Amino acid sequence: MVQQITKGIKISVKTKYDGTTYRNYRLYHNFSYYITIENKSLETVQLTDRFWRIFDSLNNTEIVEGEGVVGQTPVLEPQDTYKYKSGCFLLSTIGAMTGHYTMVNTVTQQTFDVTIPTFQLSTPISLN
């Protein structure tokens, strides 16, 4: 598990390899990632946007950005926790993801970015 705190918002990430699948006649490696967002600050915040940079060992890079996460824009009061699961597909057996969430302080309306720590994606065979 990797973790990072930015402006009182703690991001924790766990990953899981889910096997392979074919899409558009190509073999992909499926990965799930489990995100926990903890508001350790004294302010109420809302997650409004996400930005992901996904890399693989074949030098492919994919950018994913948009509103919220898994169709939601959660509001976290102090000490609240929000968890979700998502996933990605890689052509190679090894990769990584990094990015940030854009948050807004619900009182001041000030926006700020919360770093998502870089985490590795690897198939069990590639770990040997």
MIPALUM-81723 format. One line per 10 residues: their letters; for each residue x, y, z of N, C-alpha, C. Coordinates in steps of 0.02 Angstrom, whole numbers, always signed. Each point is the difference from the previous one (the first is absolute). Layout:
% residues N
a) X/Y/Z/X/Y/Z/X/Y/Z ~ ...
***
This chain:
% residues 128
mvqqitkgik) +42/-59/+0/-42/+59/+0/+44/+62/+0 ~ -19/+49/-40/+35/+65/+1/-48/+52/+27 ~ +29/+51/+33/-40/+52/+32/+35/+67/-8 ~ -41/+53/-1/+28/+68/-1/-53/+48/+27 ~ +23/+50/+36/-44/+52/+27/+17/+66/-33 ~ -51/+34/-27/+7/+66/-29/-54/+45/+32 ~ +21/+53/+33/-46/+48/+31/-52/-34/+43 ~ +22/-51/+38/-45/-34/+46/-43/-54/-31 ~ +7/-13/-65/-38/-52/-33/+46/-59/-13 ~ -15/-57/+31/+42/-60/-6/-28/-46/-53
isvktkydgt) +42/-18/-48/-18/-46/-54/+39/-65/+11 ~ -35/-56/+3/+31/-66/+7/-22/-43/-60 ~ +46/-39/-27/-15/-40/-60/+25/-71/+9 ~ -43/-48/-15/+18/-71/-4/-17/-23/-71 ~ +38/-48/-26/-12/-24/-68/-10/-76/+0 ~ -29/-24/-54/-11/-72/-8/+2/-16/-75 ~ +34/-54/-16/+1/-25/-69/-60/-45/-11 ~ -38/+13/-53/-63/-37/-13/+3/-46/-60 ~ +60/-12/-28/+5/-46/-57/+0/+37/-66 ~ -14/-37/-53/+3/+28/-68/-68/-1/-33
tyrnyrlyhn) -6/+41/-50/-61/+2/-40/+19/+23/-71 ~ -41/-18/-48/+10/+24/-68/-49/+56/-14 ~ +26/+54/-28/-41/+56/-22/+27/+21/-68 ~ -44/+5/-48/+20/+20/-68/+58/-43/-25 ~ -4/-65/+12/+49/-49/-24/+69/+9/+30 ~ +5/+33/+57/+65/+7/+35/-7/-26/+70 ~ +55/-29/+26/+1/-26/+67/+18/+56/+49 ~ -41/+10/+51/+12/+51/+51/+6/-33/+68 ~ +38/+32/+44/+5/-20/+70/-46/+46/+40 ~ -44/-30/+40/-49/+38/+39/+25/+11/+71
fsyyitienk) -6/+61/+23/+19/+17/+69/-58/+38/+33 ~ -10/-16/+63/-46/+39/+42/+41/+42/+48 ~ -26/+59/+16/+32/+39/+53/-54/+25/+47 ~ +17/-1/+63/-45/+17/+54/+25/+63/+34 ~ -39/+52/-3/+20/+66/+26/-39/+15/+64 ~ +37/+23/+51/-31/+26/+60/+20/+73/+7 ~ -49/+44/+7/+12/+72/+9/-24/+17/+71 ~ +46/+26/+40/-16/+19/+69/+11/+74/+10 ~ -51/+35/+26/+6/+71/+14/+26/+9/+71 ~ +65/+13/+6/+31/+10/+65/+6/+75/+16
sletvqltdr) -30/+42/-42/+3/+72/+11/-60/+21/+43 ~ -3/+65/+14/-56/+27/+39/-54/+30/-44 ~ +8/-6/-66/-46/+30/-48/-41/-53/-36 ~ -59/+17/-22/-40/-44/-42/+20/+12/-73 ~ +12/-54/-36/+23/+5/-69/-43/-44/-45 ~ +1/+16/-64/-35/-41/-49/+49/-16/-57 ~ +1/-64/-19/+40/-21/-57/-39/+17/-63 ~ +29/+41/-44/-36/+21/-60/+26/-32/-64 ~ +65/-12/-3/+30/-26/-62/+57/-48/+15 ~ +17/-40/-51/+57/-46/+6/+45/+9/-62
fwrifdslnn) +64/-15/+9/+48/+0/-55/+48/-58/+12 ~ +3/-45/-49/+44/-59/+5/+48/-1/-58 ~ +62/-21/+14/+49/-16/-51/+18/-73/+10 ~ -14/-42/-50/+10/-72/+4/+57/-18/-48 ~ +51/-33/+27/+59/-19/-40/+4/-76/-3 ~ +30/-26/-54/+19/-71/+1/+72/-8/-24 ~ +26/-60/+7/+71/-11/-17/+14/-1/-74 ~ -51/+6/-42/+9/+5/-72/+2/+73/-23 ~ +5/+46/+47/+1/+72/-12/-67/+28/-23 ~ -54/-34/+15/-67/+27/-13/-19/+44/+60
teivegegvv) -30/+58/-15/-26/+44/+53/-72/+18/-17 ~ -44/-7/+49/-70/+19/-9/-18/+52/+52 ~ -33/+53/-22/-25/+52/+45/-75/-10/+8 ~ -22/-1/+63/-72/-5/+15/-17/+58/+46 ~ -49/+39/-21/-21/+56/+43/-75/+10/-8 ~ -29/+30/+51/-71/+13/-2/-28/+16/+67 ~ -66/+6/+1/-35/+19/+61/-5/-59/+48 ~ +14/+13/+63/-10/-49/+54/+37/-65/-9 ~ -22/-49/+38/+27/-68/-3/-59/-49/+0 ~ +3/-50/-41/-53/-50/-8/-70/+32/+3
gqtpvlepqd) -8/+55/-36/-65/+33/-5/-21/+40/+60 ~ +45/+12/+48/-18/+37/+60/+49/+57/+13 ~ -25/+51/+33/+41/+56/+24/-10/+6/+75 ~ +33/-45/+38/-14/-4/+72/+20/+61/+39 ~ -40/+15/+51/+16/+52/+49/+26/-35/+63 ~ +58/+24/+24/+31/-30/+59/+5/+52/+55 ~ -36/-11/+53/+7/+43/+58/+62/-21/+38 ~ +24/+40/+48/+59/-20/+38/-9/-71/+29 ~ +52/-40/-8/+3/-70/+23/-41/-49/-42 ~ -33/+23/-52/-36/-46/-45/+48/-39/-43
tykyksgcfl) -23/-59/-21/+38/-43/-46/-45/-19/-58 ~ +29/+0/-60/-36/-22/-60/+43/-52/-35 ~ -31/-56/-19/+37/-54/-33/-34/-17/-66 ~ +42/-17/-49/-28/-25/-63/+50/-47/-34 ~ -26/-38/-47/+41/-46/-40/-9/+18/-73 ~ +56/-3/-37/-3/+9/-72/+53/-45/-31 ~ +13/+9/-63/+49/-44/-32/+27/+29/-65 ~ +49/-35/-27/+29/+20/-63/+27/-62/-36 ~ +14/+9/-64/+27/-53/-43/+68/+22/-25 ~ +49/-45/+2/+67/+13/-27/+16/-52/-53
lstigamtgh) +37/+20/-51/+26/-47/-49/+59/-39/+28 ~ +38/+30/+44/+58/-33/+29/-15/-28/+69 ~ +47/-38/+27/-10/-31/+66/+18/+45/+58 ~ +31/+58/-16/+21/+46/+52/-19/+71/-20 ~ -23/+38/+49/-17/+70/-13/-5/+38/+65 ~ -24/+61/-5/-8/+43/+59/-54/+51/-15 ~ -28/+27/+54/-49/+54/-5/+18/+54/+49 ~ -15/+61/-18/+8/+58/+44/-51/+52/-21 ~ -9/+50/+41/-48/+52/-19/-17/+45/+58 ~ -59/+32/-6/-24/+42/+54/-76/+6/-3
ytmvntvtqq) -28/+17/+57/-71/+18/+5/-3/+75/+11 ~ -48/+32/-31/-14/+70/+14/-55/+1/+52 ~ +13/+37/+53/-47/+6/+56/-20/+74/+6 ~ -57/+11/+30/-22/+68/+15/-19/+2/+74 ~ +24/+53/+34/-20/+13/+69/-72/+26/-5 ~ -47/-33/+33/-71/+18/-8/-18/+67/+33 ~ +42/+25/+45/-14/+65/+32/+31/+57/-41 ~ +64/-6/-15/+36/+54/-35/-5/-4/-75 ~ -22/-57/-26/-2/-15/-72/+68/-1/-34 ~ +53/-2/+41/+68/-4/-27/+13/-72/-25
tfdvtiptfq) +27/-6/-61/+17/-66/-26/+74/-14/+12 ~ +15/-64/+5/+70/-21/+9/+6/-72/-26 ~ +61/-19/-19/+13/-67/-24/+28/-43/+55 ~ -22/-62/+2/+24/-50/+48/+36/-53/-40 ~ +64/-10/+15/+41/-48/-36/-22/-72/+14 ~ -7/-38/-54/-9/-73/+6/+70/-29/-8 ~ +25/-35/+51/+68/-25/-4/+7/-50/-58 ~ +59/-1/-30/+13/-48/-54/-3/-70/+29 ~ -37/-43/-35/-3/-70/+21/+13/-46/-59 ~ +30/-57/+16/+20/-49/-50/-56/-49/-16
lstpisln) -1/-20/-63/-46/-52/-22/+44/-55/-31 ~ -1/-60/+28/+40/-54/-28/-35/-67/+8 ~ +8/-41/-51/-27/-67/+3/+41/-42/+48 ~ -29/-51/+29/+39/-41/+47/+64/-30/-31 ~ -3/-20/-62/+58/-30/-33/+57/+51/-8 ~ -17/+64/-10/+52/+50/-10/+36/+18/+65 ~ -26/-22/+56/+31/+16/+65/+56/-48/+17 ~ +7/-55/-37/+53/-49/+15/+67/+23/-26
***
